[in-house]
Amino acid sequence: MTAIDTKCVQAGYTPGNGEARVIPIVQSTTFAYDTPEEMGDLFDLKKAGYFYTRLGNPTVGGLEEKLTALEGGTAALCAASGMSAIMLATLNVCKTGDNFLSTSNIYGGTYNLFNVTLRKLGIECRFYEANDSKEKIESLIDDKTRFIFAETIANPAGIVIDFDKLTSIAKKYGMLFMVDSTIATPCICRPIEWGADVVIHSTTKYLDGHATSVGGAIIESGEFNFVGNPRYPDFNTPDASYHGLVFARDAGKTPFTMRARVIGMRDLGAQMAPMNAFLTMLGTDTLHLRMARHSENALALAKALEKHPQVEWVKYAGLESDENYARANKYFDNGNCSGMVTFGIKGGREAAMTFQKALKLFKVVTHIADSRSCVLHPASTTHRQLSDADLVACGVAANLIRLSVGTESASDIIADVINALDSAK
Ligand SMILES: *Cc1c(COP(=O)(O)O)cnc(C)c1O
């Protein structure tokens, strides 16, 4: 099984003789053993096996195995949401007094976590801009810097990551490079192939793809060398809460996800529900087909938007005129760029409202990345507490409209948007 398309359909579950063809939903909190010694060995990690669904479950495990295969890593850990996956990954390497770097062009929820909540815990996020030089980014690093973070395709800014630049910085400083690849998915880009050490997903988006299940995941490359690395003392000293386990030494090629599971998940309890793992796994069966179609539809719509007099600007990495076009061609499969398109509407907030009300196919929802086309105007919804000046500062103009282009017919999609633009004149 080498092609990504085959992995989408087949990876993560292989039935034994006479067993269910589709992965069963193991809706059980716990697992029974014949002897207390066996249970003890599981707690000591001497044996592999399930014992409590907070720490592992066969249905969730199937999805973890599939995501590991799709991203080309060594192990994965699923979580209750994208946010909890990011929180688990961060707390896996940071404690009070530590810091990390992130671009400021990231998902709004992640921005709040990094800029407000973690700061209150004494973990400092140092923001850089996507276009900053290597030197400028490096000037933010000190011996307490634990990782560098970015999104493969920034939501909603649409910026495509410069993998070469960020990988070379992370390698130079022996530091983890963590990438939120939610919008790209492994069917467009596999960050590990470009030097990322940890890939994070909100599986809520394209991986589920049908808007049924909130979820998240962390996948590790298995390539990062934690052994003796002074940036990661917690991976190199015996863990008092885990029988003196030294993760860098004892966890093979999976130290990051192993620690996130047996320490982070044990203590925070943000596990994915088996039912959600099942639905997400079902979604990933068609991921390769959907991402090609989302991308094709989005490009056709972006081209139509570029020509419309009511449109001030369009942002989509698949457009030759876009500043991210070259990077998308370099890092993305077949130049596919997902279904997320943003544009600026002439006439500001008022026109944005009229436009949204006139749409029929596109529904107004706080979500992106499922089969059904949808629309969001951040300035009047997710970002409505911000002034126009604040909006400009965080890269979300007052007239920015985010479209999540679905898998319906391109002609219906374009007709709906053009019609709504015409009525917003
Ligand atoms: C939605 C999203 C998240 C948060 O995921 P949830 O599953 O909603 O918690 C994180 N990163 C990106 C890029 C997202 O789009």
The ligand as an SDF file (V2000), in Angstrom:
LIG
                    3D

 15 15  0  0  0  0  0  0  0  0999 V2000
  -10.9710   24.4090   13.0990 C   0  0  0  0  0  0  0  0  0  0  0  0
   -9.5210   24.5180   13.2320 C   0  0  0  0  0  0  0  0  0  0  0  0
   -8.8810   24.2490   14.4470 C   0  0  0  0  0  0  0  0  0  0  0  0
   -9.6450   23.8950   15.6990 C   0  0  0  0  0  0  0  0  0  0  0  0
  -10.2360   22.6580   15.5750 O   0  0  0  0  0  0  0  0  0  0  0  0
  -11.5690   22.1940   16.3880 P   0  0  0  0  0  0  0  0  0  0  0  0
  -11.7510   20.8060   15.9120 O   0  0  0  0  0  0  0  0  0  0  0  0
  -12.6680   23.1360   15.9960 O   0  0  0  0  0  0  0  0  0  0  0  0
  -11.2400   22.2850   17.8360 O   0  0  0  0  0  0  0  0  0  0  0  0
   -7.5000   24.3350   14.4850 C   0  0  0  0  0  0  0  0  0  0  0  0
   -6.7870   24.6690   13.4010 N   0  0  0  0  0  0  0  0  0  0  0  0
   -7.3720   24.9590   12.2210 C   0  0  0  0  0  0  0  0  0  0  0  0
   -6.5210   25.3380   11.0530 C   0  0  0  0  0  0  0  0  0  0  0  0
   -8.7530   24.9010   12.0910 C   0  0  0  0  0  0  0  0  0  0  0  0
   -9.3210   25.1900   10.9110 O   0  0  0  0  0  0  0  0  0  0  0  0
  1  2  1  0
  2  3  1  0
  2 14  2  0
  3  4  1  0
  3 10  2  0
  4  5  1  0
  5  6  1  0
  6  7  2  0
  6  8  1  0
  6  9  1  0
 10 11  1  0
 11 12  2  0
 12 13  1  0
 12 14  1  0
 14 15  1  0
M  END
$$$$
